[in-house]
Amino acid sequence: MNKNPSRSRVLPYPLWRLLSACLLLTAFAPAAQADEAAAAPRQLTTVASLDRAARPANVPLDYVVTPNGYFSPACVQVIHQNETLRTDGSILQKNGAVRSAAKCDRPHFDRAGHSIAATANGPVQAQSASGTVEPTYTGWIESANYNNGSNVGRLRATWKVPSVPGDAQNQTVFFFPGLEQLPTVQSILQPVLGWNGFGDHTWTIASWNCCTAGTTTHTDPVNVAPGDEIVGDTYSLCGVGVYNCGSWAIVTQDTTSGRSVTLNTSPQGNLQWVFGGVLEVYGISNCNQLPPQAMTQFYGVTVWDTNGNVLSPPWQAGRAGSSISPQCNYNVATSPGNVYLYY
């Protein structure tokens, strides 16, 4: 019986190996590229990129936008997954090694361009429209907050990623719940959702902690999509009943994608000032540069004391006042477990 030799031909061994290797490289190239992209450093939005009319003239152009104001890049440090920010600002790495604290000798600035010395720990204090003291970390527009009067052990809130702003320029928009100390404000713990926070014209999540010795810190960011559900969970890592815990976690999670970031840190003091939801903006020159929904709801907002008891917060509205421009129908409403921020 005659056979077609072309059907029984076996590839030479070296050629077979070469083709197999090419197929493997082709199959894994997208994954490798994705990993490389994920590992690439993400740069925060710069002051230079903001609309000239919507940025303070005295803030250096090389400064970056953060949920804590305008900072020199030298005064911002990244805390990677499985690392811990210590009380002195140094970073304990996963392998046990310690990275030195960022050297910060330059001031940072609030949204209006007021300078804060590099040695200052706490936020700028400003009078809100209601006459209460609002911790205006510069771009704070509105919040629901209250003084618990004693240490809290946990704050958890959920909200949805809004649509992209209709006028998507280089503005930055932040939403977050948060915790601060009282009576002396030392720092703030924030699980943050941000638009264009990293000069990327997209929504991202990151956990932030500011401002030990004038330095602000954040985790590596994770991209999220409009409609995704975000959970911010900030809690003591000590056991139930420990009133002054020196170890906390700030977890920001996208429950839709399953991705999350965690910043392990020291709270720097007694966490008693609770923020169920905050809107903070930079570089906004018109109301279309905010999300088109015109309202963001924080739901499932729950506060626990250090004994694990659920509290009933008497929320108060904090607003930046009528001097803020532009005015975009800002308003704050609350109900049990909910905070509504209108804009």
Phi and psi restraints in degrees (value plus and minus 20) as a CYANA .aco file:
   2 ASN   PHI    -102.6   -62.6
   2 ASN   PSI     118.8   158.8
   3 LYS   PHI    -134.2   -94.2
   3 LYS   PSI     125.0   165.0
   4 ASN   PHI     -95.7   -55.7
   4 ASN   PSI      90.9   130.9
   5 PRO   PHI     -80.8   -40.8
   5 PRO   PSI     -44.4    -4.4
   6 SER   PHI     -89.6   -49.6
   6 SER   PSI     -43.5    -3.5
   7 ARG   PHI    -104.5   -64.5
   7 ARG   PSI     -37.8     2.2
   8 SER   PHI    -127.6   -87.6
   8 SER   PSI     -13.0    27.0
   9 ARG   PHI     -92.9   -52.9
   9 ARG   PSI     113.7   153.7
  10 VAL   PHI    -126.0   -86.0
  10 VAL   PSI     112.2   152.2
  11 LEU   PHI     -83.5   -43.5
  11 LEU   PSI     119.3   159.3
  12 PRO   PHI     -76.6   -36.6
  12 PRO   PSI     127.0   167.0
  13 TYR   PHI     -75.5   -35.5
  13 TYR   PSI     -68.3   -28.3
  14 PRO   PHI     -81.7   -41.7
  14 PRO   PSI     -58.7   -18.7
  15 LEU   PHI     -86.8   -46.8
  15 LEU   PSI     -59.2   -19.2
  16 TRP   PHI     -80.1   -40.1
  16 TRP   PSI     -62.8   -22.8
  17 ARG   PHI     -83.5   -43.5
  17 ARG   PSI     -60.4   -20.4
  18 LEU   PHI     -84.7   -44.7
  18 LEU   PSI     -64.4   -24.4
  19 LEU   PHI     -85.0   -45.0
  19 LEU   PSI     -59.3   -19.3
  20 SER   PHI     -82.9   -42.9
  20 SER   PSI     -62.0   -22.0
  21 ALA   PHI     -83.6   -43.6
  21 ALA   PSI     -59.7   -19.7
  22 CYS   PHI     -84.1   -44.1
  22 CYS   PSI     -61.1   -21.1
  23 LEU   PHI     -83.3   -43.3
  23 LEU   PSI     -61.3   -21.3
  24 LEU   PHI     -84.6   -44.6
  24 LEU   PSI     -62.4   -22.4
  25 LEU   PHI     -83.2   -43.2
  25 LEU   PSI     -59.3   -19.3
  26 THR   PHI     -84.8   -44.8
  26 THR   PSI     -60.3   -20.3
  27 ALA   PHI     -87.7   -47.7
  27 ALA   PSI     -58.3   -18.3
  28 PHE   PHI    -116.2   -76.2
  28 PHE   PSI     -25.1    14.9
  29 ALA   PHI     -78.9   -38.9
  29 ALA   PSI     -67.0   -27.0
  30 PRO   PHI     -80.2   -40.2
  30 PRO   PSI     -61.5   -21.5
  31 ALA   PHI     -84.7   -44.7
  31 ALA   PSI     -60.8   -20.8
  32 ALA   PHI     -84.2   -44.2
  32 ALA   PSI     -60.6   -20.6
  33 GLN   PHI     -85.4   -45.4
  33 GLN   PSI     -58.3   -18.3
  34 ALA   PHI     -84.1   -44.1
  34 ALA   PSI     -62.9   -22.9
  35 ASP   PHI     -83.7   -43.7
  35 ASP   PSI     -59.9   -19.9
  36 GLU   PHI     -84.7   -44.7
  36 GLU   PSI     -60.6   -20.6
  37 ALA   PHI     -84.9   -44.9
  37 ALA   PSI     -59.2   -19.2
  38 ALA   PHI     -85.4   -45.4
  38 ALA   PSI     -52.3   -12.3
  39 ALA   PHI    -103.0   -63.0
  39 ALA   PSI     -34.8     5.2
  40 ALA   PHI     -84.6   -44.6
  40 ALA   PSI     118.8   158.8
  41 PRO   PHI     -84.2   -44.2
  41 PRO   PSI     121.5   161.5
  42 ARG   PHI    -125.5   -85.5
  42 ARG   PSI     106.5   146.5
  43 GLN   PHI    -114.9   -74.9
  43 GLN   PSI     113.2   153.2
  44 LEU   PHI     -87.2   -47.2
  44 LEU   PSI     135.9   175.9
  45 THR   PHI     -80.9   -40.9
  45 THR   PSI     112.7   152.7
  46 THR   PHI    -111.1   -71.1
  46 THR   PSI     134.8   174.8
  47 VAL   PHI     -82.3   -42.3
  47 VAL   PSI     -55.7   -15.7
  48 ALA   PHI     -80.2   -40.2
  48 ALA   PSI     -46.9    -6.9
  49 SER   PHI    -102.1   -62.1
  49 SER   PSI     -33.4     6.6
  50 LEU   PHI     -95.2   -55.2
  50 LEU   PSI     135.1   175.1
  51 ASP   PHI     -74.5   -34.5
  51 ASP   PSI     107.6   147.6
  52 ARG   PHI     -74.2   -34.2
  52 ARG   PSI     -57.2   -17.2
  53 ALA   PHI     -96.7   -56.7
  53 ALA   PSI     -31.5     8.5
  54 ALA   PHI    -134.4   -94.4
  54 ALA   PSI       0.9    40.9
  55 ARG   PHI    -153.0  -113.0
  55 ARG   PSI     127.3   167.3
  56 PRO   PHI     -85.9   -45.9
  56 PRO   PSI     116.8   156.8
  57 ALA   PHI     -88.5   -48.5
  57 ALA   PSI     -44.4    -4.4
  58 ASN   PHI    -111.2   -71.2
  58 ASN   PSI     -22.4    17.6
  59 VAL   PHI    -104.7   -64.7
  59 VAL   PSI     106.5   146.5
  60 PRO   PHI     -76.7   -36.7
  60 PRO   PSI     123.2   163.2
  61 LEU   PHI     -89.1   -49.1
  61 LEU   PSI     -40.8    -0.8
  62 ASP   PHI    -104.3   -64.3
  62 ASP   PSI     -23.7    16.3
  63 TYR   PHI     -89.0   -49.0
  63 TYR   PSI     141.7   181.7
  64 VAL   PHI    -140.2  -100.2
  64 VAL   PSI     138.9   178.9
  65 VAL   PHI    -110.8   -70.8
  65 VAL   PSI     110.5   150.5
  66 THR   PHI    -152.8  -112.8
  66 THR   PSI     148.5   188.5
  67 PRO   PHI     -89.1   -49.1
  67 PRO   PSI     -15.0    25.0
  68 ASN   PHI    -143.3  -103.3
  68 ASN   PSI      -7.3    32.7
  69 GLY   PHI      93.8   133.8
  69 GLY   PSI    -187.7  -147.7
  70 TYR   PHI    -110.3   -70.3
  70 TYR   PSI     104.4   144.4
  71 PHE   PHI    -145.4  -105.4
  71 PHE   PSI     129.9   169.9
  72 SER   PHI     -86.7   -46.7
  72 SER   PSI     120.7   160.7
  73 PRO   PHI     -75.8   -35.8
  73 PRO   PSI     -47.8    -7.8
  74 ALA   PHI     -89.5   -49.5
  74 ALA   PSI     -36.0     4.0
  75 CYS   PHI    -124.4   -84.4
  75 CYS   PSI      -3.9    36.1
  76 VAL   PHI    -141.9  -101.9
  76 VAL   PSI     109.6   149.6
  77 GLN   PHI    -150.3  -110.3
  77 GLN   PSI     129.1   169.1
  78 VAL   PHI    -118.9   -78.9
  78 VAL   PSI     111.8   151.8
  79 ILE   PHI    -124.8   -84.8
  79 ILE   PSI      94.3   134.3
  80 HIS   PHI    -100.7   -60.7
  80 HIS   PSI     145.9   185.9
  81 GLN   PHI     -76.6   -36.6
  81 GLN   PSI     120.2   160.2
  82 ASN   PHI      51.0    91.0
  82 ASN   PSI      -2.5    37.5
  83 GLU   PHI    -128.3   -88.3
  83 GLU   PSI     141.5   181.5
  84 THR   PHI    -150.4  -110.4
  84 THR   PSI     109.9   149.9
  85 LEU   PHI    -103.9   -63.9
  85 LEU   PSI     101.8   141.8
  86 ARG   PHI    -113.8   -73.8
  86 ARG   PSI     148.1   188.1
  87 THR   PHI     -76.9   -36.9
  87 THR   PSI     -56.1   -16.1
  88 ASP   PHI    -103.3   -63.3
  88 ASP   PSI     -16.6    23.4
  89 GLY   PHI      72.5   112.5
  89 GLY   PSI     -28.8    11.2
  90 SER   PHI     -95.7   -55.7
  90 SER   PSI     145.1   185.1
  91 ILE   PHI    -142.1  -102.1
  91 ILE   PSI     101.0   141.0
  92 LEU   PHI    -105.7   -65.7
  92 LEU   PSI      98.9   138.9
  93 GLN   PHI    -106.8   -66.8
  93 GLN   PSI     146.9   186.9
  94 LYS   PHI     -79.1   -39.1
  94 LYS   PSI     -55.2   -15.2
  95 ASN   PHI    -104.4   -64.4
  95 ASN   PSI     -15.6    24.4
  96 GLY   PHI      74.6   114.6
  96 GLY   PSI     -32.0     8.0
  97 ALA   PHI     -92.5   -52.5
  97 ALA   PSI     139.0   179.0
  98 VAL   PHI    -140.2  -100.2
  98 VAL   PSI     107.7   147.7
  99 ARG   PHI    -112.7   -72.7
  99 ARG   PSI     119.3   159.3
 100 SER   PHI     -88.0   -48.0
 100 SER   PSI     135.0   175.0
 101 ALA   PHI     -85.8   -45.8
 101 ALA   PSI     129.7   169.7
 102 ALA   PHI     -81.3   -41.3
 102 ALA   PSI     117.3   157.3
 103 LYS   PHI    -105.1   -65.1
 103 LYS   PSI      91.2   131.2
 104 CYS   PHI    -141.7  -101.7
 104 CYS   PSI      92.0   132.0
 105 ASP   PHI    -143.3  -103.3
 105 ASP   PSI      -6.2    33.8
 106 ARG   PHI    -131.5   -91.5
 106 ARG   PSI     123.7   163.7
 107 PRO   PHI     -90.6   -50.6
 107 PRO   PSI     141.2   181.2
 108 HIS   PHI    -132.6   -92.6
 108 HIS   PSI     151.4   191.4
 109 PHE   PHI    -152.2  -112.2
 109 PHE   PSI     129.9   169.9
 110 ASP   PHI    -107.8   -67.8
 110 ASP   PSI    -198.6  -158.6
 111 ARG   PHI     -80.1   -40.1
 111 ARG   PSI     -50.6   -10.6
 112 ALA   PHI    -107.4   -67.4
 112 ALA   PSI     -23.8    16.2
 113 GLY   PHI      74.3   114.3
 113 GLY   PSI     -11.1    28.9
 114 HIS   PHI     -90.8   -50.8
 114 HIS   PSI     115.1   155.1
 115 SER   PHI    -106.7   -66.7
 115 SER   PSI     118.5   158.5
 116 ILE   PHI    -141.3  -101.3
 116 ILE   PSI     107.2   147.2
 117 ALA   PHI     -80.3   -40.3
 117 ALA   PSI     129.4   169.4
 118 ALA   PHI     -82.5   -42.5
 118 ALA   PSI     -43.9    -3.9
 119 THR   PHI    -103.5   -63.5
 119 THR   PSI     -26.8    13.2
 120 ALA   PHI     -97.0   -57.0
 120 ALA   PSI     113.7   153.7
 121 ASN   PHI    -108.9   -68.9
 121 ASN   PSI     -68.0   -28.0
 122 GLY   PHI    -105.0   -65.0
 122 GLY   PSI     155.1   195.1
 123 PRO   PHI     -99.2   -59.2
 123 PRO   PSI     146.9   186.9
 124 VAL   PHI     -87.7   -47.7
 124 VAL   PSI     119.4   159.4
 125 GLN   PHI    -120.5   -80.5
 125 GLN   PSI     114.5   154.5
 126 ALA   PHI    -161.7  -121.7
 126 ALA   PSI     129.3   169.3
 127 GLN   PHI     -97.4   -57.4
 127 GLN   PSI     109.7   149.7
 128 SER   PHI    -106.9   -66.9
 128 SER   PSI     154.1   194.1
 129 ALA   PHI     -82.9   -42.9
 129 ALA   PSI     -49.3    -9.3
 130 SER   PHI    -103.1   -63.1
 130 SER   PSI     -25.0    15.0
 131 GLY   PHI      72.9   112.9
 131 GLY   PSI     -27.0    13.0
 132 THR   PHI    -102.8   -62.8
 132 THR   PSI     138.5   178.5
 133 VAL   PHI    -101.2   -61.2
 133 VAL   PSI      98.1   138.1
 134 GLU   PHI    -125.7   -85.7
 134 GLU   PSI     109.5   149.5
 135 PRO   PHI     -96.2   -56.2
 135 PRO   PSI      62.0   102.0
 136 THR   PHI     -98.5   -58.5
 136 THR   PSI      73.2   113.2
 137 TYR   PHI     -95.3   -55.3
 137 TYR   PSI      16.4    56.4
 138 THR   PHI      74.6   114.6
 138 THR   PSI     -92.9   -52.9
 139 GLY   PHI    -112.3   -72.3
 139 GLY   PSI      -6.9    33.1
 140 TRP   PHI     -83.1   -43.1
 140 TRP   PSI     103.6   143.6
 141 ILE   PHI    -119.4   -79.4
 141 ILE   PSI     -65.0   -25.0
 142 GLU   PHI    -178.3  -138.3
 142 GLU   PSI     137.1   177.1
 143 SER   PHI    -180.6  -140.6
 143 SER   PSI     142.7   182.7
 144 ALA   PHI    -132.8   -92.8
 144 ALA   PSI     102.4   142.4
 145 ASN   PHI    -167.3  -127.3
 145 ASN   PSI     145.3   185.3
 146 TYR   PHI    -182.3  -142.3
 146 TYR   PSI     139.1   179.1
 147 ASN   PHI    -115.1   -75.1
 147 ASN   PSI      96.8   136.8
 148 ASN   PHI     -93.7   -53.7
 148 ASN   PSI     -43.4    -3.4
 149 GLY   PHI      63.8   103.8
 149 GLY   PSI     -33.6     6.4
 150 SER   PHI    -171.6  -131.6
 150 SER   PSI     147.7   187.7
 151 ASN   PHI     -84.0   -44.0
 151 ASN   PSI     120.2   160.2
 152 VAL   PHI    -119.9   -79.9
 152 VAL   PSI     139.1   179.1
 153 GLY   PHI    -129.9   -89.9
 153 GLY   PSI     -34.7     5.3
 154 ARG   PHI    -189.0  -149.0
 154 ARG   PSI     126.1   166.1
 155 LEU   PHI    -156.3  -116.3
 155 LEU   PSI     108.7   148.7
 156 ARG   PHI    -154.2  -114.2
 156 ARG   PSI     116.6   156.6
 157 ALA   PHI    -168.6  -128.6
 157 ALA   PSI     132.7   172.7
 158 THR   PHI    -146.4  -106.4
 158 THR   PSI     122.8   162.8
 159 TRP   PHI    -176.2  -136.2
 159 TRP   PSI     146.5   186.5
 160 LYS   PHI    -121.7   -81.7
 160 LYS   PSI     128.2   168.2
 161 VAL   PHI     -90.9   -50.9
 161 VAL   PSI     101.3   141.3
 162 PRO   PHI     -90.8   -50.8
 162 PRO   PSI     154.2   194.2
 163 SER   PHI     -89.9   -49.9
 163 SER   PSI     144.5   184.5
 164 VAL   PHI     -85.4   -45.4
 164 VAL   PSI     118.8   158.8
 165 PRO   PHI     -73.6   -33.6
 165 PRO   PSI     122.9   162.9
 166 GLY   PHI     -82.0   -42.0
 166 GLY   PSI     -58.2   -18.2
 167 ASP   PHI    -127.4   -87.4
 167 ASP   PSI      65.2   105.2
 168 ALA   PHI    -108.8   -68.8
 168 ALA   PSI      71.1   111.1
 169 GLN   PHI    -122.2   -82.2
 169 GLN   PSI    -153.0  -113.0
 170 ASN   PHI    -127.0   -87.0
 170 ASN   PSI      -1.0    39.0
 171 GLN   PHI     -88.5   -48.5
 171 GLN   PSI     141.7   181.7
 172 THR   PHI    -145.3  -105.3
 172 THR   PSI     113.5   153.5
 173 VAL   PHI    -148.4  -108.4
 173 VAL   PSI     109.3   149.3
 174 PHE   PHI    -142.2  -102.2
 174 PHE   PSI     120.9   160.9
 175 PHE   PHI    -147.0  -107.0
 175 PHE   PSI     117.7   157.7
 176 PHE   PHI    -189.0  -149.0
 176 PHE   PSI     134.9   174.9
 177 PRO   PHI    -111.3   -71.3
 177 PRO   PSI     147.2   187.2
 178 GLY   PHI    -186.1  -146.1
 178 GLY   PSI     146.2   186.2
 179 LEU   PHI    -151.3  -111.3
 179 LEU   PSI     120.0   160.0
 180 GLU   PHI    -154.5  -114.5
 180 GLU   PSI     148.7   188.7
 181 GLN   PHI    -108.2   -68.2
 181 GLN   PSI     137.3   177.3
 182 LEU   PHI    -167.0  -127.0
 182 LEU   PSI     127.3   167.3
 183 PRO   PHI    -101.2   -61.2
 183 PRO   PSI     -37.4     2.6
 184 THR   PHI    -125.2   -85.2
 184 THR   PSI      98.3   138.3
 185 VAL   PHI     -98.4   -58.4
 185 VAL   PSI     101.0   141.0
 186 GLN   PHI    -127.9   -87.9
 186 GLN   PSI     -58.0   -18.0
 187 SER   PHI    -181.5  -141.5
 187 SER   PSI     157.9   197.9
 188 ILE   PHI    -155.0  -115.0
 188 ILE   PSI     120.4   160.4
 189 LEU   PHI    -128.4   -88.4
 189 LEU   PSI     102.3   142.3
 190 GLN   PHI    -158.5  -118.5
 190 GLN   PSI     100.7   140.7
 191 PRO   PHI    -109.6   -69.6
 191 PRO   PSI      94.3   134.3
 192 VAL   PHI    -135.6   -95.6
 192 VAL   PSI     114.7   154.7
 193 LEU   PHI    -124.3   -84.3
 193 LEU   PSI     107.2   147.2
 194 GLY   PHI    -153.3  -113.3
 194 GLY   PSI     123.0   163.0
 195 TRP   PHI    -119.9   -79.9
 195 TRP   PSI     105.1   145.1
 196 ASN   PHI      39.7    79.7
 196 ASN   PSI       9.4    49.4
 197 GLY   PHI     -88.1   -48.1
 197 GLY   PSI     -44.7    -4.7
 198 PHE   PHI    -139.1   -99.1
 198 PHE   PSI      13.3    53.3
 199 GLY   PHI      40.4    80.4
 199 GLY   PSI       9.8    49.8
 200 ASP   PHI    -135.3   -95.3
 200 ASP   PSI     -23.4    16.6
 201 HIS   PHI      31.7    71.7
 201 HIS   PSI      23.6    63.6
 202 THR   PHI    -168.7  -128.7
 202 THR   PSI     150.4   190.4
 203 TRP   PHI    -108.1   -68.1
 203 TRP   PSI     117.2   157.2
 204 THR   PHI    -157.5  -117.5
 204 THR   PSI     140.2   180.2
 205 ILE   PHI    -137.3   -97.3
 205 ILE   PSI     127.7   167.7
 206 ALA   PHI    -180.9  -140.9
 206 ALA   PSI     131.5   171.5
 207 SER   PHI    -118.8   -78.8
 207 SER   PSI     116.3   156.3
 208 TRP   PHI    -145.7  -105.7
 208 TRP   PSI     130.8   170.8
 209 ASN   PHI    -165.6  -125.6
 209 ASN   PSI     103.3   143.3
 210 CYS   PHI    -156.2  -116.2
 210 CYS   PSI     128.9   168.9
 211 CYS   PHI    -165.2  -125.2
 211 CYS   PSI      53.7    93.7
 212 THR   PHI     -82.0   -42.0
 212 THR   PSI     100.1   140.1
 213 ALA   PHI      31.4    71.4
 213 ALA   PSI      18.4    58.4
 214 GLY   PHI      58.0    98.0
 214 GLY   PSI     -10.0    30.0
 215 THR   PHI    -129.0   -89.0
 215 THR   PSI     121.0   161.0
 216 THR   PHI    -134.4   -94.4
 216 THR   PSI     126.0   166.0
 217 THR   PHI    -149.0  -109.0
 217 THR   PSI     132.4   172.4
 218 HIS   PHI    -171.6  -131.6
 218 HIS   PSI     139.5   179.5
 219 THR   PHI     -99.7   -59.7
 219 THR   PSI     151.7   191.7
 220 ASP   PHI     -83.2   -43.2
 220 ASP   PSI     118.3   158.3
 221 PRO   PHI     -99.5   -59.5
 221 PRO   PSI     140.2   180.2
 222 VAL   PHI    -149.1  -109.1
 222 VAL   PSI     111.5   151.5
 223 ASN   PHI     -90.7   -50.7
 223 ASN   PSI     121.1   161.1
 224 VAL   PHI    -152.5  -112.5
 224 VAL   PSI     150.1   190.1
 225 ALA   PHI    -143.1  -103.1
 225 ALA   PSI     131.3   171.3
 226 PRO   PHI     -72.8   -32.8
 226 PRO   PSI     115.0   155.0
 227 GLY   PHI      74.5   114.5
 227 GLY   PSI     -37.3     2.7
 228 ASP   PHI     -85.2   -45.2
 228 ASP   PSI     128.8   168.8
 229 GLU   PHI    -113.6   -73.6
 229 GLU   PSI     107.1   147.1
 230 ILE   PHI    -130.8   -90.8
 230 ILE   PSI     115.6   155.6
 231 VAL   PHI    -139.2   -99.2
 231 VAL   PSI     105.9   145.9
 232 GLY   PHI    -126.5   -86.5
 232 GLY   PSI     101.4   141.4
 233 ASP   PHI    -151.1  -111.1
 233 ASP   PSI      91.5   131.5
 234 THR   PHI    -137.8   -97.8
 234 THR   PSI     100.5   140.5
 235 TYR   PHI    -171.0  -131.0
 235 TYR   PSI     136.0   176.0
 236 SER   PHI     -90.6   -50.6
 236 SER   PSI     119.9   159.9
 237 LEU   PHI    -114.2   -74.2
 237 LEU   PSI     -18.3    21.7
 238 CYS   PHI    -106.7   -66.7
 238 CYS   PSI     149.7   189.7
 239 GLY   PHI     -92.5   -52.5
 239 GLY   PSI     144.8   184.8
 240 VAL   PHI     -79.4   -39.4
 240 VAL   PSI     114.6   154.6
 241 GLY   PHI      77.3   117.3
 241 GLY   PSI     -28.3    11.7
 242 VAL   PHI    -102.5   -62.5
 242 VAL   PSI      92.8   132.8
 243 TYR   PHI     -97.1   -57.1
 243 TYR   PSI     -62.0   -22.0
 244 ASN   PHI    -133.0   -93.0
 244 ASN   PSI      67.2   107.2
 245 CYS   PHI    -112.9   -72.9
 245 CYS   PSI     111.7   151.7
 246 GLY   PHI    -113.8   -73.8
 246 GLY   PSI     -15.8    24.2
 247 SER   PHI    -150.9  -110.9
 247 SER   PSI     103.4   143.4
 248 TRP   PHI    -153.1  -113.1
 248 TRP   PSI     138.3   178.3
 249 ALA   PHI    -140.3  -100.3
 249 ALA   PSI     116.7   156.7
 250 ILE   PHI    -134.5   -94.5
 250 ILE   PSI      85.4   125.4
 251 VAL   PHI    -128.1   -88.1
 251 VAL   PSI     108.1   148.1
 252 THR   PHI    -140.4  -100.4
 252 THR   PSI      97.7   137.7
 253 GLN   PHI    -146.2  -106.2
 253 GLN   PSI     118.4   158.4
 254 ASP   PHI    -117.8   -77.8
 254 ASP   PSI      82.0   122.0
 255 THR   PHI     -92.2   -52.2
 255 THR   PSI     -38.0     2.0
 256 THR   PHI     -91.8   -51.8
 256 THR   PSI     -65.1   -25.1
 257 SER   PHI    -112.7   -72.7
 257 SER   PSI     -39.0     1.0
 258 GLY   PHI      65.7   105.7
 258 GLY   PSI     -18.5    21.5
 259 ARG   PHI    -109.6   -69.6
 259 ARG   PSI     129.3   169.3
 260 SER   PHI    -173.3  -133.3
 260 SER   PSI     143.6   183.6
 261 VAL   PHI    -153.3  -113.3
 261 VAL   PSI     125.8   165.8
 262 THR   PHI    -151.7  -111.7
 262 THR   PSI     112.0   152.0
 263 LEU   PHI    -134.5   -94.5
 263 LEU   PSI      94.2   134.2
 264 ASN   PHI    -110.9   -70.9
 264 ASN   PSI     109.3   149.3
 265 THR   PHI    -172.8  -132.8
 265 THR   PSI     151.7   191.7
 266 SER   PHI    -119.6   -79.6
 266 SER   PSI     115.6   155.6
 267 PRO   PHI     -96.8   -56.8
 267 PRO   PSI     -30.0    10.0
 268 GLN   PHI      49.8    89.8
 268 GLN   PSI     -12.8    27.2
 269 GLY   PHI     140.5   180.5
 269 GLY   PSI    -187.1  -147.1
 270 ASN   PHI    -102.3   -62.3
 270 ASN   PSI      96.8   136.8
 271 LEU   PHI    -105.5   -65.5
 271 LEU   PSI      83.5   123.5
 272 GLN   PHI    -148.5  -108.5
 272 GLN   PSI     -36.0     4.0
 273 TRP   PHI    -114.8   -74.8
 273 TRP   PSI      98.0   138.0
 274 VAL   PHI    -133.0   -93.0
 274 VAL   PSI     114.2   154.2
 275 PHE   PHI    -142.2  -102.2
 275 PHE   PSI      90.8   130.8
 276 GLY   PHI     -95.2   -55.2
 276 GLY   PSI     -42.4    -2.4
 277 GLY   PHI    -192.1  -152.1
 277 GLY   PSI     119.0   159.0
 278 VAL   PHI    -156.8  -116.8
 278 VAL   PSI     121.1   161.1
 279 LEU   PHI    -132.0   -92.0
 279 LEU   PSI     107.9   147.9
 280 GLU   PHI    -153.8  -113.8
 280 GLU   PSI     116.4   156.4
 281 VAL   PHI    -158.3  -118.3
 281 VAL   PSI     135.8   175.8
 282 TYR   PHI    -162.5  -122.5
 282 TYR   PSI     122.5   162.5
 283 GLY   PHI      51.3    91.3
 283 GLY   PSI       1.8    41.8
 284 ILE   PHI    -107.0   -67.0
 284 ILE   PSI     105.1   145.1
 285 SER   PHI    -137.1   -97.1
 285 SER   PSI     -32.0     8.0
 286 ASN   PHI    -173.4  -133.4
 286 ASN   PSI     140.3   180.3
 287 CYS   PHI     -88.7   -48.7
 287 CYS   PSI     -41.0    -1.0
 288 ASN   PHI     -91.4   -51.4
 288 ASN   PSI     -27.9    12.1
 289 GLN   PHI    -106.6   -66.6
 289 GLN   PSI     -18.8    21.2
 290 LEU   PHI    -118.1   -78.1
 290 LEU   PSI     143.2   183.2
 291 PRO   PHI     -77.1   -37.1
 291 PRO   PSI     123.2   163.2
 292 PRO   PHI     -89.4   -49.4
 292 PRO   PSI     -35.2     4.8
 293 GLN   PHI     -84.9   -44.9
 293 GLN   PSI     -44.8    -4.8
 294 ALA   PHI      45.9    85.9
 294 ALA   PSI     -12.7    27.3
 295 MET   PHI    -181.2  -141.2
 295 MET   PSI     115.5   155.5
 296 THR   PHI    -140.7  -100.7
 296 THR   PSI     109.3   149.3
 297 GLN   PHI    -124.2   -84.2
 297 GLN   PSI     106.7   146.7
 298 PHE   PHI    -115.4   -75.4
 298 PHE   PSI     101.1   141.1
 299 TYR   PHI    -143.9  -103.9
 299 TYR   PSI     145.0   185.0
 300 GLY   PHI      41.4    81.4
 300 GLY   PSI       8.5    48.5
 301 VAL   PHI     -91.8   -51.8
 301 VAL   PSI      96.9   136.9
 302 THR   PHI    -152.2  -112.2
 302 THR   PSI     114.6   154.6
 303 VAL   PHI    -141.0  -101.0
 303 VAL   PSI     112.8   152.8
 304 TRP   PHI    -134.9   -94.9
 304 TRP   PSI     129.5   169.5
 305 ASP   PHI    -105.9   -65.9
 305 ASP   PSI    -198.0  -158.0
 306 THR   PHI     -94.2   -54.2
 306 THR   PSI     -28.5    11.5
 307 ASN   PHI    -117.4   -77.4
 307 ASN   PSI     -14.6    25.4
 308 GLY   PHI      66.3   106.3
 308 GLY   PSI     -10.1    29.9
 309 ASN   PHI    -106.6   -66.6
 309 ASN   PSI     117.5   157.5
 310 VAL   PHI     -96.6   -56.6
 310 VAL   PSI     113.1   153.1
 311 LEU   PHI    -121.3   -81.3
 311 LEU   PSI     145.0   185.0
 312 SER   PHI    -135.6   -95.6
 312 SER   PSI      70.8   110.8
 313 PRO   PHI     -86.2   -46.2
 313 PRO   PSI     112.0   152.0
 314 PRO   PHI    -107.5   -67.5
 314 PRO   PSI      55.8    95.8
 315 TRP   PHI     -77.7   -37.7
 315 TRP   PSI     121.8   161.8
 316 GLN   PHI    -141.6  -101.6
 316 GLN   PSI     125.2   165.2
 317 ALA   PHI    -103.8   -63.8
 317 ALA   PSI     111.3   151.3
 318 GLY   PHI    -135.4   -95.4
 318 GLY   PSI     106.0   146.0
 319 ARG   PHI    -151.4  -111.4
 319 ARG   PSI     130.2   170.2
 320 ALA   PHI     -95.3   -55.3
 320 ALA   PSI     -40.0     0.0
 321 GLY   PHI      83.8   123.8
 321 GLY   PSI     155.0   195.0
 322 SER   PHI     -94.8   -54.8
 322 SER   PSI     -29.5    10.5
 323 SER   PHI     -98.3   -58.3
 323 SER   PSI     -34.4     5.6
 324 ILE   PHI     -89.6   -49.6
 324 ILE   PSI     115.3   155.3
 325 SER   PHI    -148.0  -108.0
 325 SER   PSI     113.6   153.6
 326 PRO   PHI    -101.4   -61.4
 326 PRO   PSI     139.6   179.6
 327 GLN   PHI    -108.4   -68.4
 327 GLN   PSI     102.8   142.8
 328 CYS   PHI    -147.4  -107.4
 328 CYS   PSI      28.6    68.6
 329 ASN   PHI      36.4    76.4
 329 ASN   PSI      20.5    60.5
 330 TYR   PHI     -85.8   -45.8
 330 TYR   PSI     114.0   154.0
 331 ASN   PHI    -181.9  -141.9
 331 ASN   PSI     133.8   173.8
 332 VAL   PHI    -147.1  -107.1
 332 VAL   PSI     111.4   151.4
 333 ALA   PHI    -152.2  -112.2
 333 ALA   PSI     132.0   172.0
 334 THR   PHI    -158.6  -118.6
 334 THR   PSI     136.0   176.0
 335 SER   PHI    -167.7  -127.7
 335 SER   PSI     147.4   187.4
 336 PRO   PHI     -73.0   -33.0
 336 PRO   PSI      98.2   138.2
 337 GLY   PHI      62.7   102.7
 337 GLY   PSI     -17.0    23.0
 338 ASN   PHI    -155.5  -115.5
 338 ASN   PSI     124.1   164.1
 339 VAL   PHI    -150.2  -110.2
 339 VAL   PSI     109.7   149.7
 340 TYR   PHI    -136.1   -96.1
 340 TYR   PSI      98.9   138.9
 341 LEU   PHI    -127.8   -87.8
 341 LEU   PSI      96.5   136.5
 342 TYR   PHI    -120.9   -80.9
 342 TYR   PSI     126.0   166.0
